[in-house]
């Protein structure tokens, strides 16, 4: 497949994934606002922090390394061996579910049954849901490698909508069920997700469309583990790369979910405070994750297909190098501007957003400061997602192993900083520690990118430099909106709030107009792709 075709399909995949993330976050956003009126914040804290952490840890440790290794390189490979390797995620998921389930049941603090009933059933259900989701991993990787955009949209949309409908129904009818509600909804979500992928491939394989596309898998039976006579069970190059990514993924999970591990294992916040932190965290990441995560996942596939892992820039096809450098530069510019916009306007509108969303329970205390810090953290997330997706797609096995040592040291430092900052600043300390963590990771990735392109004429890191005129507009907008917040927000009535909102809308419009006028190359890229 030509690099230009890969870019077009990758852009469509990123756009569709972004829409999915919008759906997921809006649903979570709405569910939190809805359940706050029916359930205790302690119950929400246990579900959204404790149990979700169990599920995400099992799934991440079991599949992340396999995904990165099996999506590297061309889609033309021995798919029988790749599928065999992917099925190893299931026993690995069973192992992690058992080990971590025992930890969650016997070593961590158990919530008060009168406040959070059926905790044990919740742990079992969320661990089981991780295993069920891993059953669809070979199907997911095959679809992702061949850029099946529509399948991903339909499968994940149906699963989220099903989960949402069941949760709302049970919360209204049986609020006393407690964790049973979220356990059943989680099991339904993963079951619908896996069944969508299975049903699609059962119908697709052997069809005229599959034959026309020369799809590498001809029968449904080929999607199951199988032995080939006189050949190894798996591709050992992929297996070794998987092991390297596995060591990295373990550390990356600690860095990604570090604050939840500190909350869960060190008890620095009670379950009620954890619930408030998670609600504010979901609100703060509403825009960040539905844009940045799809870009990272989709363009990882693009860079892995266009450039060959482990080769220097001189040994690659120069047309592909030029395209990859151009795309990287524009992606950096895109996420930087989105991150700056959220940081600038998030500072002045955090308290208002929390007051509208959750009332005084969220807008009083540390809630506004937490969301303001998160707005800054979004900027770090934006840049790190793109720089790290490029380095992960290009690093050879030895470079991945070296990076693992960096991640190990960073994990230890991050956990220590999180612990102390939380004791000093409360939940705000988690966000400050995350900013430090992301800053170090960005420094490593930008150093790798600079070193990779130093023997070429391409300088993709220039994407991190917005135009002076746009910077000036950002600074003016920050000052005007901050002054507006002092004058009009948030206890002076709805008319004052509307004036504050209108002020922000005018500043945002001025920022966007300046952006379109000064960043013409980026505007053309977004419109064309």
N, C-alpha and C positions, 0 to 999 in steps of 0.2 A: 504494500500500500504506500503511495506517495506521501511525503511529509506534509504536503498541503492538504491532502485528504484527511490525514490523521489529525491535523490541526482543526479542520472544520468539524469533524465528528467529536473531537475532544471538547471543543467549545460548546457544542450542543449538549454533550454529556454534563459539562459543568453547569450550564444553564438549567437543565432539567433537575440536576441534583440540588441546585440552589432553590428551585421552586419547591422541591421536596422538603428541604430544610426549613423553608418558610412555613410549610404546612405543619411539620413536626413542632416547631417552636411556637407557632400560633396556637396549636392544640394544647401544648404544655402550658402556655401562657394563660389560655382560657380555662383549662382544667384547674390550675392553681387558684385563679380568682374564684372559680365556682366552688371548689372543695373547701376553701377558707371559710365559707359560709355554712358548711355542713360538718366539717371534721376539725379536729384539734390540730394546731400547728406541730405538736409533738408527733402525731401520726404521719403528717406530711414529711417531717424531718427524717423519720425512720425509713419511709419509703424512698424518698428522693435522695437521701444521702447513704444510709446504711445498706439497704437492700439493692439499690441501683448500683452501688459500688461493688457489691458481690457479683452481680450479673456482668457489669462492664469489665471487671478484672478477669473473670473466667474467659469471657469471649476474647478479650484483647490478648491475653497470654496464649490462648489456644490457636488463634488464627492470624494475628497481625503479621508475624514473621513469614508465614506461608503465603499470605497475600502479596507481600512485597517481593518475595523471591519468585513467585509464579507469574507475576505480572511484568517482570523485567524481561526485556528483549522482545523478539518478534512473536507474533501469535502463531507463526509456523514453527511447530516443535512436535516432539513426541507426546501427544496429549494423554496417551495411556499412562505413561510414567508420571506426568504432572498430576493427573487425577488420582493416581495411587497415593502420591505424596499428600494431596489435599485431604484425603480421607483420614489421614493420621491426626487431623485436628479433632476428630470425634473422641478417640480414646484419651487424647490429651485434655480435652474438655471435661471428660468424666473424672480424670485424675484431679484437675484443679477444682472441680465442683465439690468433690468429696473432701479434699484437704481444707479448702477455704470454708466450706459449709460447717465442718467441725469447729473451725476457729470462730466463725460467726455465732455458733450455738453455745460453745462452752468456754471460750476465752474472753469474749467481749461482754461488756455490760448488757444485761437483758432489760429491755424497757418494762416499766410497770404494766402488768396485764390489764389493770383497770383503765389505763389511759391508752395503751397500744395493745389490743388483744390479738392473739393468734400469731405471735412473733415467729415461733418455730415453723409453723406452716408456711409463713412468708419466705423464710430462708430456703426451705426445701423447694418451693415453687420457683423462686428466682434462679436457683442453681439448676433446676431441671430445664427452665426456659433457655438457659445458655446452651445446654447440650442439644436441645431441639433445634436451635438456630444454626448450630454447627453442622447439622445434617444437610443443610443446604449450601454449604461452603463450596463444593466443587461446581455446583450450578452457578453460583454467584460469580466466581472467578472466570468461568467460561464466558458468561454473559458480559462481564466487564472487559475482558480481553478483546472481545469482538464488538464492543461498543453498542450493546443492545440497550439503547436509551429508553425506548418505550416500555420494555419489560420492567426495568428498575422503577420507573415512574408509577406504573400500575400496581406492582407488587407492594411497594412501600406505602403508597397511598391507601390501598385497601386495608393493609394491616393497621395503619395508624387510625383510620376512620373506625374500624371494627373495635379497636381498643378503646377509643374515645366513647363510642356509643355504649359499650358494656359498662365502662367506668361510671358514666353519668347515670345510667339506669340503676345500677346497684347502689350508688351513693344516695340517690333519692329514695329508693324503696327500702334498702337495708343498710342504713348508716352504721348500725351496731355491729355489722360483720367485720369492721376494722380491716385488717390486712388481707382477709379473704378477698375483698373487692379488688385490690391491686394485684393480688396473686393470680386470680382468674383472668384479669385483663391482660397481664403480661404473658400468660400462657397462650391466650387467644392471639395476641399480636405475633408471636414467633411462629405459631402454627400456620396462620394465614400467610405470613411472609414466605415460609418454606414451601408451602403447597402451591403458591403462585408460580415459583420457579420450577418446581417439579412438573406441574401441569403444562406449563409453557413448553418445556423441552420434550415432554412426551408427545405433544402435538407437533412440535417443530421438526424433530429429528425424523428423517425419512420422507419429509414433505418435498414437493417440487421447489419450494423456496430455499430449503437447505441444500438441495442438489445444485440449484442455480448459483448459490454463493460458495459452492465447494467447501461446505462446512467440514472441519476435520473430524468430527465425531458423527458416525453414521447411524448408530443404534442406541437406544436407551440403555441397553445392557452395558455398553461401553462406558457409561458414567459411573458404573460400580467398580470396586477394586478388582483387578484381574492380573494374573500372572502371564507373562509371555515367555515361551520356551527359549532357553539359551540367552536370555536378557535379564538385566537387573530389574528389581521390582520398582525402583524409583531412579530418577536422574540424579546421580550423586553430586553433580555440580550444583543443581538446584537445592539438594538436601544440605550441602555445606553452606550455601548462601543463606538458607533458611535458619540454620543454627547460628550464624553470625547475626542475622536480624533478630533472632529470638533473644539472644543476650542483650541486644540493644532495646528490644521492645519491653523487656522486663523493667529496664531503667526508665524508658520513656513513659511507661504507665505510671511509675512513681512520680515523675515530674509533671505529667498531665493531670493526675488526680491527687496530687500531693496533699492539698488542703483537706480533702475528704478522708485520706488515710490518717492525717493528724487528728481530725475530729473523731474518727472512729476508734483509733487505738489509744489516744492519749487523753480523751475526754476533756478537751480544753473548752468545749461548749456543750451545754445541755441540749437535749433533743429539740426543745422549743426554739432555741437560738439557731440550731442547725437548720430548722425548717425555714426561719426568716432568711438566713444566709442563702439557702438554696433558691428561695423565691426571688431574691434580689439578683442572684447569680443568673437565673434563667432570664430575668428581665434584661440584665446587662448584656447577655450573650445572644439576645434575640436576633439582632442584626448581624453581629459578628460571625456567628457560626453558620447561619444559612447562606452566607456569601463565601467566607474564607475556606470552610471545610470542603465544600464541593470543588472549589478551585484547586485546592491542594490535592484532593484525590484524583480528579480528572486529569490535571496537567502533569501529575506524576506519571500517568500512563503515557502522555504525549512525549515527555522528555525521555522516558525509558524506551520508547519505540523509535524516536528520531535519532538519538545518540546511543552509541554502544558503551555499555558499562565497562569501566576499567581502561579505556583507551584515552590517550591524550588528545587535545584539540587538533593537533597536526595530523593524527592518524584517522580522524573522522572525515566524512564527506563534507567539503567546505560549504556547500549549499545548505546542508542540514545544520551545520554549526551556525551559519548566519541566521537561519530561521529560528533556531532555538534561542540564540542570544537576543534577537529582536523580541520574541515572545516573552522571554524572561524579563527584559527591561520594561516592557509594557505592563506585564502582570505586577511587577514591583510598583510601578507608578500607580496602577489602578488601586491596589490594596492600600498603598500608603495614603492616597487621597481619601479613600473611604474611612480609613482609620483616623486620620486627622479630623475629618468632619465629625465623626462620632465623639472624639475626645473633646473638641472645642464646644460643641453644642450639648454634649452630655453633661458637662460640668454645671451649666446654668439651668438645666431642666431636669436634673435627677430628683430633686425634692418634689417637684410638681408631678412627675410621672408616678412616683411611689404613692403620693397622696391620692391621685385619681384611681390607681390600681388597687391599693389595699387599705386606704384610709390612714388614720393616725398610727395604727399598729406598725406600718412600714415606714411612714414619712417622719416619725419621731425617732429619737435615739440615733443609732449609728447607721440606719438605713441609707440616708442621703449621702453620707461620706463614703459608704461602701460602694454605692453606685457610681459616684464621681471617680473613685479610684479605679473601678472596673472600666470606666470610659477610657482612662489612660491605658489600662491593660489591653484593651481592644487594639490599640495601635501596635503594641508589641506582638500580639497574636497575628495581626495582619501581615507584618513583614516576615515573621518567623515561618508562617505556613508556606509561603512561596519559596523562600530561600532553602528551607529544609527539604521541601519536596524535590527541588532540583538536585541537591547534594545526595539525597537518598537514592535518586534514580541513576546517579553517575558514579558513586563511590564503588570501588572494587572491594573484594572480600577483606583484603588486608586493611584498607582504609576504614571499612566498617568496624573491624576489630579494634583498631586504634581509637576510633570514636567511642567505642564502648567504655574504654577506660576513662575518657573525658566525662561521659555520662554518669559513670559510677561515682566519680568525685563530686560532680555537680548534684547528684541525687542526695548524697550525704549532707552537703552544704545547704541545699534547699530545705531539707527536713529540719535541720538545726535552726536555720533562719526562720522558718515557718513557726516553729515552737516558741522561740523567744519573741518574735514580733507579735504573735497572738497574745502572749501574756502581757505585752506592753500596750498594744493597740486594739485588742479584741479581734473581731472577725476581719477588720480592715487589714490587719497584719498578713492575712492569707494572700490578699491581692498584691500587697507590696512585695511579698516573697515571690509570687508568681512573676511580677515584673522583672525582678532580678534574675530569675531563672530564664525567662525568655530573652533577656538582654544578652546573657552569656551564650545561649544557643544561636542567637542572631549573629553575634561576633564570630563564632566558629564557622557558621555557614557562609557568611560574606567573605571570610578569609579564604575558604575553599573556592568560592566562585571567582574571586580575584586571581587566585593562583592558577585556576583552570584556564582562564581566558588571557593570561598575561602574554602568551606567545602568539596571540591573534590581535587583530585590530578592533575587536568587539569589546565594548565596555558596558555590559548590561546593568552594572550597579549604579550607573547614572540615573536609572529609574527612581532611585531614592532621593533625587533632588528635584523638588517641585519648583515652578517658576517663581521669581522674586515677587511679581505682582500678586500671585495667588497667596503666597506667604503673608504679604501685607494685609490682604483681605481677611485671612484667617485670624491674624492678630487683632484687627479692628473688630471683627465679629465676636471674638472672645471677650474683649473689653465691654462692648455694647450690651451683650446678653448677660454678662455678670452684673453690670450696673442695673439692668432691667430686673434681674432677680431680686436684688436688694430693695428696689422701689416697689415692685408689684407682687412678689410671691412670698408666701403662699396663703397667708391668713387675712388677706384684705378683700376677699370676696371674688366672685366669678368675673366681674368686669375687669378687675386688675389682672386676673389670670389671663383673660383673653388679650389684654394689651401685651402682656409678657409673651404669650404665644405668637401674637402678630409680629412683635419685634424680632423674635427668632426666625419666623418665616421670611421676613424681609432680608435678614442677614444671610439666611441659607440661599435664598434666590440670588443674591449678589455673589455669593461664593460659587454657585453653580454656573452662573453666566461667565464669571471670570475663568472658571475651569474650562468651559467649552471654547473660550476665546484663546486661551494660552496653551492648552494641552491638545492641540489639533491632531497630533499623531495618535494619541490615546483614544480620542473620540472616534477617529476613523476605524481603529482596531475593534472597539466595542461594537460599533454599528455593523461592521463587515463580518464579525465572527459570532 
